[in-house]
Amino acid sequence: MYLVATVLIFVVCILLVLIVLVQNSKGGGLASNFSAANQFGGVAQTNKFLERATWGLAISLLLFSVIASLSIPRTTQDERESLIKEQVNKSVDYSLPPIVPTNTENNQQ
């Protein structure tokens, strides 16, 4: 679930960036580039669509972020400790005696 939410967050972010870049802050934006679009609903309809798409993507980004934060895989402290102990037990060989370093310089003199 966490992976799906993360992928959806990335997709929504990319779409949101594209929608915002298409818009013009002074009101022209995408609608000013398409003069033939007036036949299908006009410039006002294009601006309305871009505004609704921006709000929809922003709300979906918020929802997917909440879903992702709720579905983060978590482990308890006991599980972490047991994993550490297991790793230590694998790396230490108790069948051999411990190696004690000796001072070889003092023995040679």
N, C-alpha and C positions, 0 to 999 in steps of 0.2 A: 504494500500500500504506500509505503514511504517513497519507494522508487517511482511509482506511477505519479504521485503528487509532485515530486521533484521535476519529472519530465514535463508535466503539465504547466508547472510554474515557468520553466524555461520557454515553452512554446508561447504562453500568454505574454511573457516579457518581450519576446521578439515581435509579436503582433502589436503589442501596445506601442513599442518604439516606432514601428512602421506607420501606425495610424497617427501618432502624434507628429511625425515628420511630414506627413502628407498635409496636415492642417497648416494654415497660415495664421499667425497670431493677429493679423490685421483684418481678418475676415475673408480674404480672397481664397487662398488655399487651393485645394484640388478643384473646387467648383469653378474657379476662374479659368482653368485650363481647358475645360470642356464646354464649348459653346453649344454643341449639339445636345448636351444633357438637358437643356431647357425643354426639350420635347418629351422627356420621360418623367418630369416632375420638378424640374427647375433647380436652381442653385440652392434654394432654401432646403429642398429635400436632401441634397447631397450634404450640406452642412449639418442637417439634423441627423442624418445617418452617421456621419463621422463623430458627432458628439455622443450619440447613443452607444456607438461601438467603443469609444474611449471609456465611458462610464461602465459599460458592461465588462470590458477587459480589466478595468481597475478593481471592480468588485470581485470578479472571478480570481484575480491575483490575490486579493485579501483572503478569500475563502480557501483557496488552495494552500496558502501559507499556513493558515490555522490547521487545516487537515494534516499537512506535513508535520507540523510541530506536535500534533497529538499522536501521530503514528510513528514517531522516532523509536527505533528499537532500543530498549533500555535493559540493562542487566542490574541485578542487585549486588550489594557489596559482597555477600557470601560467594556468589558465582565468580566474581573477579578474584577474590582471594584463592578460591580453589583452582582457578586457572593458573594463577601465579605459582601456587604450590606444586601443581602438576608439572609445570615447565621446569621448576627448580629440581624436582625429583628426577626428571628425565635427563637433565644435564649433569647431575652429580652421580658418580659411581661409588656407592658405599662399600663395594666389595674390596676395594684397594685401601691400604692404610693411608692416612693423610701424609702429605709431603711436608717435612719441616725443613726450612732453609737453614743451612749451617754456614758459619763464618769460615770460609776456607782460607782466608788470609792469615788468621790467628793460628790455625793448625799447621800451616807451612813454616812458620817461623820458629 
